[in-house]
Amino acid sequence: MAVEFHNVGADATVPPRLSAAQAFTTVSFTVLGGALRLAGMPLGDVFALLGGCGALGAATVVAMSGGRRRLSSVAAAVVRAADGK
């Protein structure tokens, strides 16, 4: 006997809250950070490297979605964060 589950009342046009790409990024950044730390990289450098990678990824998503003004504000925020302000 097969049991079918239906999400009653859910809108089919609403995307899931957590996509596979978001889950993969979260897991891979955690694994990469742990591996770099175990390899002897200082924790501050691990955070700076992964933070920079995340900022570049966010900037790419904003640029690809056509948000030129948003991209310039993200770039300004990254520069301010790099300066420690």
C-alpha positions in Angstrom: 0.0 0.0 0.0 1.5 3.3 -1.1 1.0 6.4 1.0 1.0 9.8 -0.8 1.6 13.0 1.0 0.2 16.2 -0.3 0.9 19.6 1.1 -2.7 20.8 1.4 -3.1 24.5 1.1 0.5 25.2 0.0 1.1 27.5 -2.9 3.0 25.7 -5.6 4.6 28.9 -6.8 6.4 29.6 -3.5 10.0 28.4 -3.6 11.3 26.3 -0.7 12.8 28.2 2.2 16.2 26.6 1.9 17.4 25.6 -1.5 20.0 22.9 -2.3 22.5 25.6 -3.3 22.1 27.4 0.1 22.5 24.2 2.0 25.6 23.2 0.0 27.2 26.5 0.6 26.5 26.4 4.3 28.0 22.9 4.6 30.9 23.5 2.3 32.0 26.7 4.1 31.8 24.9 7.4 33.9 22.0 6.2 36.4 24.2 4.4 36.8 26.4 7.5 37.4 23.4 9.7 39.9 21.9 7.2 41.8 25.1 7.0 41.9 25.5 10.8 43.1 21.9 11.2 45.8 22.6 8.5 47.2 25.3 10.8 45.7 28.5 9.4 44.9 31.1 12.1 41.2 31.4 12.9 41.1 35.1 12.0 42.5 34.3 8.6 40.0 31.6 8.1 37.1 34.0 8.9 38.6 36.7 6.6 39.0 34.3 3.7 35.6 32.7 4.0 34.0 36.1 4.6 35.6 37.4 1.4 34.4 34.4 -0.5 30.9 35.0 0.8 31.0 38.7 -0.1 32.2 37.9 -3.6 29.4 35.3 -4.0 26.8 37.8 -2.8 28.1 40.5 -5.1 27.9 38.0 -8.0 24.3 37.2 -7.2 23.4 40.9 -7.0 25.2 41.7 -10.2 23.5 38.8 -12.1 20.1 39.9 -10.9 20.6 43.3 -12.5 21.0 45.3 -9.3 23.8 47.7 -10.3 23.0 50.1 -7.6 22.8 47.3 -5.0 26.2 46.0 -6.3 27.8 49.4 -5.6 26.4 49.5 -2.1 27.6 45.9 -1.4 31.1 46.9 -2.7 31.1 50.0 -0.5 30.1 47.8 2.5 32.9 45.3 1.8 35.4 48.1 1.6 34.2 49.5 4.9 34.3 46.1 6.5 37.8 45.5 5.2 38.9 48.8 6.7 37.4 47.8 10.1 34.9 50.7 10.2 
